[in-house]
Amino acid sequence: MWLSLAPVSSLAEEFYGVGSMSISLCSMSYMIMFILFSIPASWVIDKFGYRTALVTGAAITAVFGLLRAIFADTFAFVLTAQFILAIGQPFLLNLSTKVAADWFPPGERATAAGILTLAQYIGFVVPMAVAPIVAERSGIPDMFMLFAVIAIVSACIAILFATVKSPSAFEDDLPTIKEELRPGSLRHLFTNRPYALILFISFISIGIFNTLLTLLETILSPRGFSSEQAGVVGAVFVVAGIIGAVVLPILSDRLRIRIPFLVTAIVFLIPAYIGLTFVGGFFPVSVIAGIAGFTIMGVAPILFQHGSETAYPVQEGTSLGIILMMGQISGIAFIYLFEVLAHSTDSIIWPMLLFVAMTAATLPCAMRLKESKISAPANKSNLSQEG
């Protein structure tokens, strides 16, 4: 639903008779509404459980996805429906660490969060592959209807099969009662130094990721890359990230460590971003994009899981929701900053070098982090002693 029109923007502009900014607003709506609804969605997740949030997000997506398809000929209604659709996103995205904490022991949680994050990454790929084919053959209204049918089927599955969690054997792996979302818990998060470091790393990393995914063609075109080549580089970036989201969280869980993965990822991303700035040639840029995607998308669920573990006793929906909200804020700010710097200097080099410097600034923060008690190998014995 988020990226429905992104790969067919020129067709959409012609179909609706609007400018590129209007079509871009359909995608930007998801960042804007995430900022507004992330904390309310986190409250629902922590207060009422994952099933309520899952059904809420799925129902909003299905109902307004169908309405968007029915009234697809009117752009004003499509844009309105797009903004309402975006309300459902935080109810779904903020679930990953909550589900992992409720249903899995500490040694499997990064893997579980990684699989749920993987589902989001696949969601990036599907519209890129499907939307152009359907829109060119049958038109944008039929494309919207196809996505609406998928959303309705998904919502039915959520309503029929999502179960309320019963008391879990995993709840006794923590010594204190979790906090519900309230102003005091938010103050606790922002005064929690390790979590604040995670927020800073997430603010920079997610913002740069959103900017690269949005402006990849702009970054590559000055070196002679065509739109098709930029699309392939983007696909390599995302597919490598999907592989990373499977491999790296599994390794993190098996080794019962998080921090070395975060530090190593930053070390790899610094030269990767430099390569995306200066290297010419389709094949080497594709390889660099693959390394960058594998690294940043693969380490994301580890970062999210460590943030939730560090934020304890604040509940997982709240801690992850704030992390993702910070990434949406920085995504909007960085895209705007990139455009301003690139226009004023007539070059993509300076905004890209700024991103390199920002990434380098997160390295000392990552090196100051420590493993959480929840993920540490000696967790059970330590907690039993504390109990």
Secondary structure as UniProt FT lines:
FT   TURN            2..3
FT   HELIX           6..8
FT   HELIX           9..16
FT   HELIX           20..48
FT   HELIX           50..70
FT   TURN            71..73
FT   HELIX           75..93
FT   TURN            94..95
FT   HELIX           96..103
FT   HELIX           106..108
FT   HELIX           109..138
FT   HELIX           140..161
FT   HELIX           169..173
FT   HELIX           183..190
FT   HELIX           193..220
FT   HELIX           221..223
FT   HELIX           227..255
FT   HELIX           259..278
FT   HELIX           282..311
FT   TURN            312..313
FT   HELIX           316..345
FT   HELIX           349..368
FT   TURN            373..375
FT   TURN            377..378
FT   HELIX           379..386
//
